[in-house]
Amino acid sequence: MVKRDWVLIVAVVLVAASTVIASFTAQSGLGELAGWTAAVNVFGVELRLSWLLPLTVDAYGVGATRIATNKRAYSAEVRRQAFGHALAAVAVSVVANAVFHLIEADVIVLGDTAWVLVVAVSIVPPVALGGLAHLLSVAARDEVEAVAVPASATAEVETVTAVTVEAVPAHVNGSTLVADLRQALSEMPDSTIVEKDHSEPAVAAGADRHQSPEPVEVHAPPVPEPVPAASESVTNDTREESHGHTPSTRTVADLPQSLTAVPDPFAGVPPQLEPSRDVNDDILTQLDDEPPTSDQVQPDSIAPLYPLALSAFLSDVAGGEVPSVRTIKTTMNVGTDNARKLRTYLGGLVEVTR
């Protein structure tokens, strides 16, 4: 817990109260000498119009000083303008105090020159109102630009990289591939396909073949596919039985070269995100873990301007100040979007140097 220095706090309060009372009395007295002698009754309290002169000058100086010392909310250009307004308010307050005391001490005798005092005091309120309106408009515009810059930078980062993932054609299916292979083998002359039941022991070629499942024929264009396991055999049943001979068995190795040396059907199929099994559990298709990606990076046209902006505003960055968007546009001769990006870049450098 930070221990408060009550001596310092009391000293500041006393100095502030003394200066406010002294300055307020002098400026309100000068207002009365200039003809501000009227009063307004508000809820039973009489308020003199001469009190408005010190309120106008001192409140204007406090507001301008607040903007001039706020480095986080306002740019260097806005703070420089606010500092000028604060100095002007202090100068008016000093001159008003000095003139009042000179008149009270009879050092200055108004006489026929009283109109000069009347004119000088009367122009203070409208000038203060115009200066304050201009300062607030500049400060508000700077705040809007500061809020809009991070949003544009985030949108830019979000659109730098685009990833494209291609889907696998829906027609690729393991059972269809097996059926097409069987169809191709069944169309060979004098041959049939006999599938053995893997749950039963292998039997001789002359055994009863009625226990084997019938060939599955699919009326579709034949597609060359990998040859099934060696457990399948091709028998020359029709021709040999027609001549009264015992049917002979041929293995897969006896098939023509055009059926055994077929291309890989999965060569053109893109990889998938996870393994998948077909409906009939005939083939397990092992797929890759990660999909292919293609990065489409947009060219960064603002990057070459970063060192130029740092060189142009090095003194501001070293002093902990961020130039406004308007200043960057004028100095670097760039558009509003690029100026905002450069201001974000310079603001990051200022935060690092602090």
C-alpha positions, 0 to 999 in steps of 0.5 A, spaced: 500 500 500 502 506 498 503 511 503 500 518 502 504 524 503 499 528 507 504 534 507 505 535 500 497 534 499 496 540 504 501 544 501 498 543 494 491 544 496 493 551 500 497 553 494 491 552 489 486 555 493 490 561 494 491 562 487 484 561 485 481 566 490 486 571 488 485 570 480 478 570 481 477 576 485 482 580 480 478 578 474 471 579 477 473 586 479 476 587 472 469 585 469 466 590 474 470 595 471 469 594 464 461 594 466 459 587 468 455 590 474 449 586 473 447 580 477 442 574 476 438 571 481 438 563 481 434 559 486 435 565 491 442 566 490 445 572 487 450 571 481 454 576 478 456 576 471 463 579 473 464 572 476 463 569 469 470 572 466 475 568 471 470 562 470 471 563 462 479 564 462 481 559 468 476 553 466 479 554 458 486 553 461 484 547 465 481 544 459 486 545 454 492 543 459 488 536 460 488 535 453 496 537 452 498 532 457 494 526 455 499 522 451 495 516 451 489 519 448 491 524 443 497 525 438 503 530 438 499 535 433 493 535 437 497 536 444 501 541 441 495 545 439 492 544 446 498 547 449 498 553 445 491 554 447 493 553 455 499 558 454 494 563 451 489 562 457 494 563 462 497 569 458 490 572 459 489 571 466 496 574 468 494 580 464 487 581 467 490 580 474 496 585 472 491 590 469 486 590 475 491 591 480 495 597 476 488 600 476 486 599 483 493 602 485 492 608 481 498 606 476 493 606 470 488 612 470 482 610 465 479 616 463 478 617 456 481 610 455 476 606 458 473 604 452 479 600 451 478 596 457 471 595 455 473 592 448 478 588 451 474 584 456 468 583 452 472 579 446 474 574 451 468 570 452 467 569 444 474 568 443 474 563 448 468 559 445 471 559 438 478 556 441 475 551 445 470 549 439 476 548 435 480 544 440 475 539 441 473 538 434 480 536 433 481 532 439 475 528 437 477 527 430 484 524 433 480 519 437 476 517 432 482 515 428 485 512 433 479 507 434 479 506 427 486 504 426 486 497 430 480 494 427 483 495 420 489 492 422 485 486 425 481 485 418 488 485 414 491 480 419 485 475 418 485 476 410 493 474 409 492 467 409 487 463 405 487 455 406 483 451 400 481 444 402 479 439 396 474 434 398 474 427 396 469 425 390 463 421 393 463 416 388 469 413 391 467 406 394 471 400 396 465 395 395 464 398 388 471 397 386 471 390 388 465 389 384 468 392 378 474 387 379 469 381 379 465 383 373 472 384 369 474 377 371 467 374 370 468 376 363 474 372 361 473 367 357 471 360 360 472 362 367 468 363 373 470 366 380 469 362 386 470 365 393 472 361 398 469 362 405 474 364 410 471 361 416 472 354 413 478 350 412 481 350 405 478 344 400 481 341 394 479 343 387 475 337 386 470 338 392 463 340 392 463 347 390 456 349 391 458 351 398 462 357 395 458 363 394 455 365 387 459 370 383 457 378 384 456 381 377 455 388 377 453 391 370 458 397 370 464 399 366 470 395 368 475 399 372 482 396 373 483 395 380 488 391 384 487 383 384 484 380 390 487 376 395 490 369 393 485 365 396 481 366 390 482 361 385 479 361 377 477 354 375 476 352 368 469 349 369 465 350 363 469 347 358 472 341 362 466 339 364 463 339 357 468 334 355 468 330 361 474 331 365 475 333 372 475 341 373 482 344 374 484 350 378 488 356 376 491 361 381 491 368 380 498 368 378 495 364 371 491 371 370 493 375 364 498 380 365 493 386 363 489 384 369 495 383 374 499 389 372 493 394 373 494 402 375 493 404 382 486 406 383 487 411 389 493 415 385 489 421 384 484 421 390 486 426 395 488 425 402 482 425 407 482 427 415 481 420 418 480 413 416 474 410 413 471 403 412 466 402 406 459 399 407 461 392 406 467 391 410 471 389 404 476 394 404 479 399 409 482 405 406 487 408 410 487 415 409 493 421 411 492 425 417 493 432 414 489 435 408 493 438 403 493 446 404 495 451 399 497 458 402 495 464 398 498 470 401 497 477 399 502 481 397 504 486 403 505 493 399 505 497 406 512 493 408 517 498 404 514 504 407 515 502 415 522 504 415 521 511 411 516 512 416 520 511 422 526 515 418 521 521 417 518 521 424 524 518 428 524 525 433 516 524 435 517 516 436 524 518 440 520 523 444 514 518 445 509 521 441 505 518 435 503 523 429 496 523 427 493 520 421 493 527 417 500 528 419 503 522 416 498 523 410 501 529 408 509 527 410 509 520 406 504 522 401 500 516 402 492 514 402 488 514 409 488 506 409 496 506 409 497 512 413 493 508 419 497 502 418 503 506 419 500 510 425 499 503 428 506 501 426 509 507 429 505 507 435 507 500 437 514 502 436 512 508 441 510 503 446 516 498 446 520 504 447 517 506 453 
